[in-house]
Amino acid sequence: MRYIDIRSDTVTQPTQKMRDAMYTAVVGDDVNRDDPTMLELEELAAKLVGKEAAMFVPSGTMGNQVSIMTHTRRGDEVICGELSHIVIHEVGAPAVLSGVMVRTIKTADYLRPEQLLPAIRPDDIHMPHTGLVEMENPTAMGRVVPLDMMRQNYELAHQYGLPVHLDGARLFNAATALGCDVKEITQYCDSVMFCLSKGLCAPVGSIVAGSKEFIDRARKNRKMLGGGLRQAGFLAAAGIVALTEMTGRLQEDHDNARYMAEELAKIPGIHVDLSTVEISMVFFTVDKDADWIAALPARMLEKGIKASGIEDGQFRFVTNHDVTREDVDHVIACMKEFMAL
Ligand SMILES: *Cc1c(COP(=O)(O)O)cnc(C)c1O
């Protein structure tokens, strides 16, 4: 049975082109830099984001963590928003792997320069050293950060000699929403991580990009973390298709999300802040009791829809390559039915 899966964009299936490319990929030992398909992907990725070099990592989490490890020293503080993926969804890795502290900033949406400035530590013998500024675009909550905001944060960080890492898991969604080239976003960071495996439909993998010197050191750290991969060209082959064929179609997911948000907002008892729907994610709350809320995922599943339960008081529905406009109509019809219960 085919399910309509709106839990995330990570659930997307690799396309037939990806499967064909993986099947026929020429591979080698990538730890020895001997895998031509991986070398091709990394060169392509670096070029797309306007950086000197790039490196494949098995997950976005490893990409962020290897970047933090490469930028910082033990005891450093990493300044970031309190809702950042590295704070909430990476299992405490900054503390465990890099021995750094996260200095979280309370944000309504994203980090702003007037919040960043007072968080930078002065040179004081008692205080930790600020080692890194971390931004997201889009944020883990699906908000898109305006280019000028990124520029201000970046310039401020550099004024204090601080490197900037961008968690751009859905970087191409941000570029689509901003109507700009990804390079216009990544010009405001020293390193960037973005996922091949989310809306771009690759089965596995993310990219870290930065200066050649940074990536050389990051590659050593990746090896230490167990991320040195051998015939990884099979994964790179799908990644190349992701970057050449899948980045241009994300507007469709955004349009479907906007449509879903507008239709959900029309249902009595559902509350959607339409101004927060900028990419493929729709967050909403419902005027229902805990039992109704707890029962929703199972009810949706009976209708052929895989949807996540509530997190932090909100539901999140996500459109993706495998979700059509008709699928969205079915989701809306089911939500109407269940809201009447
Ligand atoms: C998905 C995501 C990541 C990386 O997640 P993995 O599941 O480890 O690939 C990092 N940051 C953000 C904002 C994300 O949404």
The ligand as an SDF file (V2000), in Angstrom:
LIG
                    3D

 15 15  0  0  0  0  0  0  0  0999 V2000
   17.8120   17.3730    9.4670 C   0  0  0  0  0  0  0  0  0  0  0  0
   18.6110   18.4610   10.0300 C   0  0  0  0  0  0  0  0  0  0  0  0
   19.9590   18.2750   10.3380 C   0  0  0  0  0  0  0  0  0  0  0  0
   20.7110   16.9790   10.1200 C   0  0  0  0  0  0  0  0  0  0  0  0
   20.0060   15.8540   10.3930 O   0  0  0  0  0  0  0  0  0  0  0  0
   20.4610   14.3570   10.0700 P   0  0  0  0  0  0  0  0  0  0  0  0
   19.2150   13.6150   10.3590 O   0  0  0  0  0  0  0  0  0  0  0  0
   21.5700   14.0410   11.0020 O   0  0  0  0  0  0  0  0  0  0  0  0
   20.8780   14.2660    8.6510 O   0  0  0  0  0  0  0  0  0  0  0  0
   20.6520   19.3580   10.8440 C   0  0  0  0  0  0  0  0  0  0  0  0
   20.0570   20.5420   11.0130 N   0  0  0  0  0  0  0  0  0  0  0  0
   18.7640   20.7670   10.7170 C   0  0  0  0  0  0  0  0  0  0  0  0
   18.1940   22.1340   10.8920 C   0  0  0  0  0  0  0  0  0  0  0  0
   17.9970   19.7230   10.2240 C   0  0  0  0  0  0  0  0  0  0  0  0
   16.7060   19.9420    9.9290 O   0  0  0  0  0  0  0  0  0  0  0  0
  1  2  1  0
  2  3  1  0
  2 14  2  0
  3  4  1  0
  3 10  2  0
  4  5  1  0
  5  6  1  0
  6  7  2  0
  6  8  1  0
  6  9  1  0
 10 11  1  0
 11 12  2  0
 12 13  1  0
 12 14  1  0
 14 15  1  0
M  END
$$$$
